[in-house]
């Protein structure tokens, strides 16, 4: 996350993700989310990191734990990077 100086953190739940982007398809009504899972520990090897730990996910995608990304009734901690004020 180099270069990002503004963050909006939301600490409410037991699950945590960094939401980097949203892609909404107006024709189908479907949304995809560019998610970075902050729980990755390991080498800086993109073949191990993508797409499991960083990538475009749908609401039905699974987490590193094998659970659904977004589950009804769960609370989430979201880190939302904000655009720098100089942009």
C-alpha positions as CSV (number, residue, x, y, z in Angstrom):
1,X,0.0,0.0,0.0
2,X,2.9,2.3,-0.7
3,X,1.9,5.9,-1.5
4,X,-1.5,5.8,0.2
5,X,-1.6,8.3,3.0
6,X,-5.3,8.5,3.8
7,X,-7.3,5.6,5.2
8,X,-10.7,5.1,6.6
9,X,-10.9,2.2,9.0
10,X,-14.1,0.6,10.2
11,X,-13.6,-1.8,13.2
12,X,-16.8,-3.6,14.0
13,X,-16.4,-7.3,13.3
14,X,-14.3,-10.4,13.6
15,X,-13.5,-10.6,9.9
16,X,-11.1,-8.2,8.2
17,X,-10.4,-7.1,4.6
18,X,-8.9,-4.1,2.7
19,X,-11.3,-2.9,0.1
20,X,-9.3,-1.4,-2.8
21,X,-12.0,-1.1,-5.4
22,X,-15.6,-1.9,-6.6
23,X,-16.7,-2.9,-10.1
24,X,-20.4,-2.6,-10.5
25,X,-22.1,-3.9,-13.7
26,X,-25.1,-1.7,-14.4
27,X,-26.5,-4.1,-16.9
28,X,-26.5,-7.2,-14.6
29,X,-26.5,-5.5,-11.2
30,X,-23.6,-7.6,-10.1
31,X,-20.7,-6.2,-8.2
32,X,-17.1,-7.4,-7.8
33,X,-14.7,-6.2,-5.1
34,X,-10.9,-5.7,-5.3
35,X,-9.9,-7.2,-2.0
36,X,-6.6,-7.5,-0.2
37,X,-6.7,-9.9,2.7
38,X,-4.4,-8.6,5.4
39,X,-3.8,-12.0,6.9
40,X,-1.2,-13.1,4.4
41,X,2.2,-13.9,5.8
42,X,4.8,-15.3,3.4
43,X,7.3,-14.5,0.7
44,X,6.7,-11.7,-1.8
45,X,5.8,-14.2,-4.5
46,X,2.9,-13.0,-6.6
47,X,2.0,-16.6,-7.7
48,X,1.2,-17.3,-4.0
49,X,-0.5,-14.0,-3.3
50,X,-2.8,-13.7,-6.3
51,X,-5.7,-14.4,-6.6
52,X,-6.2,-16.0,-3.2
53,X,-5.0,-13.1,-1.1
54,X,-5.4,-10.1,-3.5
55,X,-7.8,-10.0,-6.4
56,X,-11.2,-9.3,-7.7
57,X,-13.9,-11.2,-5.7
58,X,-17.6,-11.7,-6.0
59,X,-19.9,-11.9,-3.0
60,X,-19.8,-15.7,-3.4
61,X,-16.0,-15.9,-3.4
62,X,-14.2,-17.8,-0.6
63,X,-11.7,-16.5,1.9
64,X,-8.3,-18.0,2.9
65,X,-10.3,-20.0,5.5
66,X,-12.6,-21.5,2.8
67,X,-15.6,-19.5,4.0
68,X,-17.8,-17.2,1.9
69,X,-16.3,-13.8,1.5
70,X,-19.4,-11.9,2.7
71,X,-21.7,-13.8,5.0
72,X,-25.1,-12.5,6.0
73,X,-25.3,-11.6,9.7
74,X,-21.5,-11.2,10.1
75,X,-19.7,-8.0,11.0
76,X,-16.5,-7.0,9.1
77,X,-13.5,-4.8,9.7
78,X,-12.9,-2.9,6.5
79,X,-9.8,-0.8,5.7
80,X,-10.8,1.7,3.0
81,X,-7.8,3.5,1.4
82,X,-8.7,7.1,0.5
83,X,-7.4,9.1,-2.4
84,X,-4.5,11.4,-1.4
85,X,-5.6,15.1,-1.1
86,X,-3.0,16.0,-3.8
87,X,-4.8,14.0,-6.5
